[in-house]
Amino acid sequence: MLDWLRQTQAIRRQGPQGHWDAWLLFAAIALASIGVVMVASSSIAVADGEHIGAFYYLKKHLMFLGLGTALAAAAARTELKHIEKYAFLLMLLAFIALLLVFLPGIGMRINGARRWINLLVLGFQPVEAVKLVVVIYLASYLVRHRDGVEHRLFGVVKPIGVAGLVVLLLLAQPDFGSAALIVSVSVGMIWLGGARMRNLLALGAPLVPALAWAALTEDYRIKRLTSFLDPWKDPFNDGFQLTQALIAIGRGEWFGVGLGGSVQKLFYLPEAHTDFILAVIAEELGLAGILLVLGLFALLVGRGLWLGLKGVELGQRFAGYVAFGLSLTLGLQALVSVGVNLGVLPTKGLTLPLISSGGSSVLMTCAMVGVLLRAGYEITRAEDTRRMATRVAMPAAQAEEVGA
C-alpha cells in the first residue's frame, strides 16, 4: 500500500505529458525545405528579367517563411481553450476583413480582383486567415451543438449559413477557388462532426447551382473551363498556362532534367514560382519529385486526420475537429493545386501549401501547421492522462482486493 501511495504521488507531481507529433513536424519541415529550393530555382529568371535582383523572390519567401515560423511557434504554444474562447470574435473579425477589401483606400484591386488589404508595408489577403478562422469557428460550434448537429436539420443550418456568407463575400471579390475550398472543408467538418448525410445534402443542394452560376457568368471563368477541357485548341492564348505546364511535366520524365535545368520557367510558364511551381518540380525532378511531394502531403494530412480521430475518441473534441478541419484545408488545397498543374482541374489560383512563394499564404499556412501541432500536443496529453489514470486505478483495485 505504501509503494502504491509513493507511485501515485510521483505521478501527480510529474503530471500528464503531451508531445509534438514528430511525423507532422517532419512532413511540414520537409515540404517547406523543398519550397525554399524550388522557389529559388523557379524565380531567378523572373526576378532577373524584372531587374530586381536574381534572388529577390527567394529573399522575400525566406522573410515570410521566417515570420511564419515564429507565428507557428506562437500558435503551437497557445492552449486551444484560449482560441476556442474567442472563436465567435475571430469569425466576426474575419467578416470585417473580407468587407474591408471593398473599401477604397484600404482594399487593393489587382488583376481585376479585390482580394487584398493595404497594410502600407505589404498587401495582405484576408481569405488566407479566414480559412483558419472558419475551421476554428466550426470546431467550436460542433463541440457546443453536438446533439443538434447529429440529430436535427436546424443544427446544421447555422454552420452552413456562416460558411455560405463567407462564400458570398469571396465570390464578390471574386475568388472562386477559395470559395469552393471553404464549402468543401465546411461540409467535410460538419459530416465528420456527426451530421446526417441527408441533412447536408438538403442544405448543400442550393449551393451547387449557386457555384455553377458563379462559374458560368464571367467570361474569364468560362474561358478557364473551356481551355482546361482542350488547352491545345488555343495554346498561345487561353490555353497558354496549361500547355506550358504540361510541356514542363512531360520534359521531366522519370527523374527530371536536373535541379535548375528547367526551360519552361524561362518566361514560358507564367507564375512559375507560385501557382505552377509543381510543374517546375516535375520538369527538374521528374515523376520522382512529384511522388515525393505527394507522399509528404499524404503523410501530413493523414497524420492530421488520425490525430483528429484520436482526439474525438479521447473526448478532446475541439482539438479533434480542429485537426480534421486543418488537415482537410491543407489536403484539399494541395489536391487542387496539383490537379491544376497536371491539367485535371481548371485553373483556380490556389498556391501549393508550404511550397509556393507568397506572403499571406505562407504566413497563414505556417499558422495552420502551428495550430495543428498544438492540437496534436493536447490530444497526446489527454492520452497520457488516460494512461496515468489506468496505472493509478490498477494498484488501487489490487489494494482493495488485498484489504478484502
C-alpha positions as CSV (number, residue, x, y, z in Angstrom):
1,M,0.0,0.0,0.0
2,L,2.9,2.4,0.8
3,D,4.5,1.7,-2.5
4,W,1.3,2.4,-4.3
5,L,0.9,5.8,-2.5
6,R,4.5,6.7,-3.5
7,Q,3.8,5.9,-7.1
8,T,0.6,7.9,-7.1
9,Q,2.4,11.0,-5.6
10,A,5.2,10.7,-8.1
11,I,2.7,10.5,-11.0
12,R,0.8,13.5,-9.7
13,R,3.9,15.6,-9.3
14,Q,5.0,14.8,-12.8
15,G,1.6,15.3,-14.4
16,P,0.4,14.2,-17.8
17,Q,2.8,14.9,-20.7
18,G,2.0,15.8,-24.3
19,H,4.4,15.9,-27.2
20,W,4.6,17.5,-30.6
21,D,3.8,14.9,-33.3
22,A,7.2,14.1,-35.0
23,W,5.6,12.9,-38.3
24,L,3.6,16.2,-38.7
25,L,6.7,18.2,-37.9
26,F,8.9,16.2,-40.3
27,A,6.4,16.5,-43.2
28,A,5.9,20.2,-42.7
29,I,9.7,21.0,-42.5
30,A,10.4,18.7,-45.5
31,L,7.7,20.5,-47.6
32,A,8.9,23.9,-46.6
33,S,12.5,22.9,-47.4
34,I,11.6,21.7,-50.8
35,G,9.7,25.0,-51.2
36,V,12.8,27.1,-50.5
37,V,14.9,25.2,-53.0
38,M,12.2,25.3,-55.7
39,V,11.3,29.0,-55.2
40,A,15.0,29.8,-55.7
41,S,15.2,27.7,-58.8
42,S,11.9,28.9,-60.4
43,S,12.1,32.6,-59.6
44,I,15.7,33.5,-60.5
45,A,15.0,34.1,-64.2
46,V,11.8,36.0,-63.5
47,A,13.4,38.3,-60.9
48,D,16.4,38.8,-63.2
49,G,14.2,39.7,-66.1
50,E,12.4,42.3,-63.9
51,H,15.8,43.8,-62.9
52,I,15.1,43.5,-59.2
53,G,17.9,41.1,-58.3
54,A,18.1,37.4,-59.1
55,F,17.3,36.4,-55.5
56,Y,14.5,38.9,-54.8
57,Y,11.7,36.4,-54.7
58,L,13.8,33.9,-52.7
59,K,14.7,36.6,-50.1
60,K,11.0,37.6,-49.9
61,H,9.9,34.0,-49.5
62,L,12.5,33.4,-46.7
63,M,11.4,36.5,-44.9
64,F,7.7,35.4,-44.9
65,L,8.8,31.8,-44.0
66,G,10.7,33.2,-41.0
67,L,7.8,35.2,-39.9
68,G,5.5,32.3,-40.5
69,T,7.8,30.0,-38.4
70,A,7.6,32.5,-35.5
71,L,3.8,32.6,-35.9
72,A,3.6,28.8,-36.0
73,A,5.7,28.5,-32.8
74,A,3.4,31.0,-31.0
75,A,0.3,29.1,-32.2
76,A,1.9,25.8,-31.1
77,R,2.4,27.1,-27.5
78,T,-1.1,28.6,-27.2
79,E,-3.7,26.5,-25.3
80,L,-6.6,25.7,-27.6
81,K,-9.1,26.6,-24.9
82,H,-8.0,30.2,-25.3
83,I,-8.5,30.0,-29.1
84,E,-11.9,28.3,-28.6
85,K,-13.0,31.1,-26.2
86,Y,-12.6,33.7,-28.9
87,A,-14.0,31.7,-31.9
88,F,-17.0,33.9,-32.4
89,L,-15.0,37.1,-32.2
90,L,-12.5,35.7,-34.7
91,M,-15.3,34.9,-37.1
92,L,-16.7,38.4,-36.7
93,L,-13.2,39.9,-37.5
94,A,-13.0,37.6,-40.5
95,F,-16.2,39.0,-41.9
96,I,-14.9,42.6,-41.3
97,A,-11.6,41.8,-43.1
98,L,-13.5,40.3,-46.1
99,L,-15.6,43.6,-46.3
100,L,-12.5,45.8,-46.0
101,V,-11.2,44.7,-49.4
102,F,-14.1,46.6,-51.0
103,L,-13.3,50.0,-49.2
104,P,-11.5,52.5,-51.4
105,G,-8.0,53.3,-50.0
106,I,-7.9,50.1,-47.9
107,G,-8.8,47.4,-50.4
108,M,-6.4,46.8,-53.3
109,R,-7.6,45.8,-56.8
110,I,-5.0,43.6,-58.6
111,N,-5.7,42.0,-62.0
112,G,-9.4,42.9,-61.7
113,A,-10.0,41.3,-58.3
114,R,-10.4,42.9,-54.8
115,R,-8.7,40.3,-52.6
116,W,-6.0,42.3,-50.7
117,I,-5.9,44.8,-47.9
118,N,-3.3,47.6,-48.0
119,L,-1.2,47.4,-44.8
120,L,1.2,50.1,-46.0
121,V,4.3,47.9,-45.9
122,L,2.7,45.0,-47.7
123,G,-0.6,43.7,-49.0
124,F,-2.5,41.1,-47.0
125,Q,-5.0,38.6,-48.5
126,P,-7.7,38.1,-45.8
127,V,-9.0,34.9,-47.2
128,E,-5.8,33.1,-46.1
129,A,-6.6,34.0,-42.5
130,V,-10.3,33.3,-43.0
131,K,-9.6,29.6,-43.9
132,L,-8.1,29.1,-40.4
133,V,-10.8,31.1,-38.7
134,V,-13.6,29.1,-40.4
135,V,-12.1,25.9,-39.1
136,I,-11.8,27.2,-35.5
137,Y,-15.4,28.5,-35.6
138,L,-16.9,25.3,-37.0
139,A,-14.9,23.2,-34.5
140,S,-16.2,25.4,-31.6
141,Y,-19.8,25.1,-33.0
142,L,-19.6,21.3,-33.4
143,V,-18.5,21.0,-29.7
144,R,-21.2,23.3,-28.4
145,H,-24.1,22.0,-30.5
146,R,-23.1,18.3,-30.9
147,D,-26.6,16.9,-30.3
148,G,-28.3,19.3,-32.7
149,V,-25.8,18.7,-35.4
150,E,-26.1,14.9,-35.1
151,H,-29.9,14.7,-34.9
152,R,-31.6,17.9,-36.2
153,L,-31.6,19.6,-39.6
154,F,-31.7,23.0,-37.9
155,G,-28.4,22.2,-36.1
156,V,-26.7,22.1,-39.4
157,V,-28.3,25.3,-40.8
158,K,-26.2,27.8,-38.8
159,P,-22.7,26.5,-39.7
160,I,-23.7,26.1,-43.3
161,G,-25.2,29.6,-43.2
162,V,-22.0,31.1,-41.8
163,A,-19.9,29.3,-44.5
164,G,-22.4,30.5,-47.1
165,L,-21.9,34.1,-46.1
166,V,-18.2,33.7,-46.3
167,V,-18.6,32.2,-49.8
168,L,-20.8,35.0,-51.0
169,L,-18.2,37.6,-49.9
170,L,-15.4,35.6,-51.7
171,L,-17.5,35.3,-54.9
172,A,-18.0,39.1,-54.8
173,Q,-14.2,39.7,-54.8
174,P,-14.1,37.4,-56.9
175,D,-12.2,34.3,-55.5
176,F,-14.0,31.2,-56.8
177,G,-11.2,28.8,-55.9
178,S,-11.1,29.8,-52.2
179,A,-14.9,29.8,-52.1
180,A,-15.1,26.2,-53.4
181,L,-12.4,25.2,-50.9
182,I,-14.3,26.6,-47.9
183,V,-17.5,25.0,-49.0
184,S,-15.7,21.6,-49.2
185,V,-14.0,22.0,-45.9
186,S,-17.1,23.1,-44.1
187,V,-19.2,20.2,-45.4
188,G,-16.4,17.8,-44.6
189,M,-16.1,19.1,-41.0
190,I,-19.8,19.0,-40.3
191,W,-20.1,15.5,-41.7
192,L,-17.1,14.3,-39.5
193,G,-18.9,16.1,-36.6
194,G,-21.7,13.6,-36.9
195,A,-24.3,15.3,-39.2
196,R,-26.5,13.1,-41.2
197,M,-25.8,13.0,-44.9
198,R,-29.4,13.7,-45.9
199,N,-29.3,16.9,-43.9
200,L,-26.1,18.0,-45.6
201,L,-27.4,17.2,-49.0
202,A,-30.7,19.1,-48.3
203,L,-28.7,22.2,-47.3
204,G,-25.9,21.8,-49.7
205,A,-28.0,21.3,-52.8
206,P,-28.8,25.0,-53.3
207,L,-25.0,25.8,-53.2
208,V,-24.4,23.7,-56.3
209,P,-26.4,25.8,-58.7
210,A,-25.0,29.0,-57.0
211,L,-21.5,27.9,-57.6
212,A,-22.4,26.8,-61.1
213,W,-23.9,30.3,-61.8
214,A,-20.8,32.0,-60.4
215,A,-18.6,29.9,-62.6
216,L,-20.6,30.5,-65.8
217,T,-21.5,34.2,-65.5
218,E,-18.0,35.5,-66.0
219,D,-16.2,35.3,-69.4
220,Y,-12.8,34.6,-67.9
221,R,-14.1,31.7,-65.9
222,I,-15.8,30.2,-68.9
223,K,-12.6,30.5,-70.8
224,R,-10.8,28.7,-68.0
225,L,-13.3,25.8,-68.2
226,T,-13.1,25.6,-72.0
227,S,-9.3,25.9,-72.1
228,F,-9.0,23.2,-69.4
229,L,-11.0,20.8,-71.4
230,D,-8.9,21.3,-74.5
231,P,-5.8,23.5,-73.9
232,W,-4.2,22.7,-77.2
233,K,-7.1,24.3,-79.1
234,D,-5.7,27.7,-78.2
235,P,-2.2,27.1,-76.9
236,F,-1.0,30.7,-77.3
237,N,-3.9,32.4,-75.6
238,D,-6.4,30.9,-73.2
239,G,-4.6,27.6,-73.0
240,F,-1.1,29.0,-72.7
241,Q,-0.6,28.4,-68.9
242,L,-1.8,24.8,-69.0
243,T,0.0,23.8,-72.2
244,Q,3.3,25.2,-70.9
245,A,2.8,23.3,-67.6
246,L,2.1,20.1,-69.4
247,I,5.2,20.6,-71.6
248,A,7.3,21.1,-68.4
249,I,5.8,17.9,-66.8
250,G,6.4,15.9,-70.0
251,R,10.1,17.1,-70.2
252,G,10.7,15.9,-66.7
253,E,10.0,12.2,-67.4
254,W,11.1,9.9,-64.6
255,F,13.9,11.8,-62.8
256,G,13.8,15.3,-64.3
257,V,16.3,17.3,-66.3
258,G,18.2,18.3,-63.1
259,L,17.8,21.0,-60.5
260,G,17.9,24.4,-62.1
261,G,17.7,22.9,-65.6
262,S,14.1,23.9,-66.4
263,V,13.5,25.6,-69.7
264,Q,9.8,26.4,-69.2
265,K,10.4,28.6,-66.2
266,L,12.4,30.9,-68.5
267,F,9.5,33.2,-69.3
268,Y,7.4,30.4,-70.9
269,L,5.5,29.3,-67.8
270,P,3.6,32.1,-66.0
271,E,3.5,32.1,-62.2
272,A,6.3,29.5,-62.1
273,H,7.2,30.3,-58.5
274,T,3.6,30.5,-57.2
275,D,0.6,28.7,-58.8
276,F,2.6,26.5,-61.2
277,I,5.6,25.6,-59.1
278,L,4.7,21.9,-59.2
279,A,5.3,22.0,-63.0
280,V,8.8,23.2,-62.4
281,I,9.3,20.5,-59.8
282,A,8.1,17.9,-62.3
283,E,10.5,19.2,-65.0
284,E,13.5,19.4,-62.8
285,L,12.9,16.4,-60.5
286,G,10.7,14.3,-62.7
287,L,8.0,11.9,-61.6
288,A,10.1,11.1,-58.6
289,G,9.9,14.7,-57.4
290,I,6.1,14.7,-57.8
291,L,5.7,11.5,-55.9
292,L,8.0,12.8,-53.1
293,V,5.8,15.9,-52.7
294,L,2.6,13.9,-52.8
295,G,3.9,11.4,-50.3
296,L,4.8,14.3,-47.9
297,F,1.4,15.8,-48.2
298,A,-0.2,12.4,-47.7
299,L,1.8,12.0,-44.5
300,L,0.9,15.5,-43.3
301,V,-2.8,15.2,-44.0
302,G,-3.1,11.5,-43.0
303,R,-1.4,12.1,-39.7
304,G,-3.6,15.1,-39.0
305,L,-6.8,13.1,-39.7
306,W,-5.5,10.3,-37.5
307,L,-4.9,12.7,-34.6
308,G,-8.3,14.2,-35.1
309,L,-9.9,10.7,-34.8
310,K,-7.9,10.0,-31.7
311,G,-8.9,13.4,-30.2
312,V,-12.6,12.7,-30.7
313,E,-12.2,9.2,-29.1
314,L,-10.4,10.7,-26.1
315,G,-13.1,13.4,-25.6
316,Q,-10.8,16.2,-26.9
317,R,-13.5,17.2,-29.4
318,F,-12.4,20.7,-30.1
319,A,-8.8,19.6,-30.8
320,G,-10.0,16.7,-32.8
321,Y,-12.3,18.8,-35.0
322,V,-9.5,21.5,-35.5
323,A,-7.2,18.7,-36.6
324,F,-9.9,17.4,-39.0
325,G,-10.5,20.9,-40.5
326,L,-6.9,22.0,-40.9
327,S,-6.0,18.6,-42.4
328,L,-8.8,18.9,-44.9
329,T,-7.9,22.5,-45.7
330,L,-4.2,21.7,-46.4
331,G,-5.0,18.5,-48.2
332,L,-7.8,19.8,-50.5
333,Q,-5.8,23.0,-51.4
334,A,-2.8,20.8,-52.3
335,L,-5.0,18.5,-54.3
336,V,-6.5,21.4,-56.3
337,S,-3.0,22.9,-56.9
338,V,-1.6,19.6,-58.1
339,G,-4.7,19.0,-60.2
340,V,-4.4,22.4,-61.9
341,N,-0.7,21.7,-62.7
342,L,-1.5,18.3,-64.1
343,G,-4.4,19.6,-66.2
344,V,-7.1,17.6,-64.5
345,L,-8.8,20.7,-62.9
346,P,-9.4,24.2,-64.2
347,T,-7.0,27.0,-63.1
348,K,-8.0,28.2,-59.6
349,G,-5.2,30.4,-58.4
350,L,-4.6,28.4,-55.3
351,T,-1.0,28.0,-54.2
352,L,0.7,24.7,-53.2
353,P,0.8,24.9,-49.3
354,L,4.3,25.3,-47.8
355,I,6.0,25.2,-51.2
356,S,4.7,28.0,-53.4
357,S,6.1,31.5,-52.9
358,G,3.7,34.0,-51.4
359,G,3.2,36.4,-48.5
360,S,-0.2,35.9,-46.9
361,S,-0.4,32.2,-47.9
362,V,3.0,31.4,-46.4
363,L,2.2,33.2,-43.1
364,M,-1.2,31.6,-42.6
365,T,-0.2,28.1,-43.8
366,C,2.6,28.2,-41.1
367,A,0.0,29.3,-38.6
368,M,-2.3,26.4,-39.6
369,V,0.6,24.0,-39.1
370,G,1.3,25.5,-35.6
371,V,-2.4,25.1,-34.5
372,L,-2.4,21.6,-35.9
373,L,0.8,20.8,-33.9
374,R,-0.9,22.2,-30.8
375,A,-4.0,20.1,-31.4
376,G,-1.7,17.0,-31.6
377,Y,0.1,18.1,-28.4
378,E,-3.2,18.3,-26.4
379,I,-4.5,15.1,-27.8
380,T,-1.4,13.2,-26.8
381,R,-1.5,14.9,-23.4
382,A,-5.1,13.6,-23.0
383,E,-3.9,10.2,-24.0
384,D,-1.2,10.3,-21.3
385,T,-3.8,11.4,-18.8
386,R,-5.9,8.4,-19.5
387,R,-2.8,6.2,-19.3
388,M,-1.9,7.6,-15.9
389,A,-5.5,7.1,-14.6
390,T,-5.3,3.5,-15.7
391,R,-2.0,3.0,-13.9
392,V,-3.4,4.5,-10.7
393,A,-6.6,2.6,-10.9
394,M,-5.0,-0.8,-11.2
395,P,-2.9,-0.7,-7.9
396,A,-6.0,0.8,-6.1
397,A,-8.1,-2.1,-7.2
398,Q,-5.4,-4.5,-6.2
399,A,-5.1,-2.9,-2.7
400,E,-8.9,-3.2,-2.2
401,E,-8.7,-6.9,-3.1
402,V,-5.9,-7.4,-0.5
403,G,-7.9,-5.5,2.1
404,A,-11.0,-7.6,1.5
